[in-house]
């Protein structure tokens, strides 16, 4: 029986929301909504959870965002 994993979410100070869905231990889907700009990013590929977090964080940084104290850590979404 396949174990269902809860998604992870990280919200940034400027409204950017990142969500990671683990489809298996080696495949994850990363979704990023860039605040009020209505721009989004979606990627699904073979990668570990740490790899998915890195992809999300790197994509957010490349958009010009610099994290500050108001940005949250990754947390499990029920």
C-alpha positions in Angstrom: 0.0 0.0 0.0 1.4 3.4 -1.0 1.9 5.9 1.8 0.3 9.3 1.1 2.6 12.2 2.0 1.3 15.5 3.1 2.4 18.4 0.9 5.0 21.0 2.1 4.4 24.7 1.8 6.6 27.8 2.2 5.3 31.3 2.1 7.5 34.3 1.4 7.1 37.9 2.6 6.0 39.2 -0.7 3.2 36.7 -1.2 5.2 34.0 -3.2 3.8 30.6 -2.2 5.7 27.4 -2.9 4.2 23.9 -2.6 5.8 20.5 -3.0 3.8 17.4 -3.6 5.7 14.1 -3.2 4.3 11.5 -5.6 6.8 8.9 -4.5 10.2 8.8 -2.8 11.9 9.9 -6.0 9.2 12.0 -7.9 8.0 15.4 -6.7 5.9 18.2 -8.2 6.9 21.8 -7.3 4.3 24.6 -7.7 5.1 28.3 -7.2 2.6 31.2 -7.3 4.3 34.5 -7.6 2.0 36.7 -5.4 -0.2 39.2 -7.1 1.5 39.0 -10.5 -0.6 35.9 -11.4 2.6 34.2 -12.7 3.2 30.6 -11.7 5.8 27.8 -12.1 5.1 24.1 -12.2 7.6 21.3 -12.5 7.3 17.6 -12.0 10.3 15.4 -12.2 12.4 12.7 -10.6 14.0 14.4 -7.6 14.3 13.9 -3.9 12.4 16.1 -1.4 15.6 18.0 -0.7 16.1 18.5 -4.5 12.5 19.8 -4.8 13.1 22.3 -2.0 16.3 23.4 -3.6 14.5 23.8 -7.0 11.7 25.9 -5.4 14.1 28.1 -3.4 16.4 28.6 -6.4 13.5 29.5 -8.7 12.2 32.1 -6.2 15.7 33.6 -5.8 16.1 33.8 -9.6 12.8 35.8 -9.8 14.6 38.5 -7.8 13.3 37.7 -4.4 15.7 37.8 -1.4 14.4 36.1 1.7 14.1 38.0 5.0 12.9 37.4 8.5 9.2 37.5 7.3 9.7 34.5 5.0 8.5 31.2 6.6 10.3 27.8 6.7 9.0 24.7 4.9 6.0 23.2 6.8 3.7 20.3 6.3 0.2 21.2 5.1 -2.6 19.1 6.5 
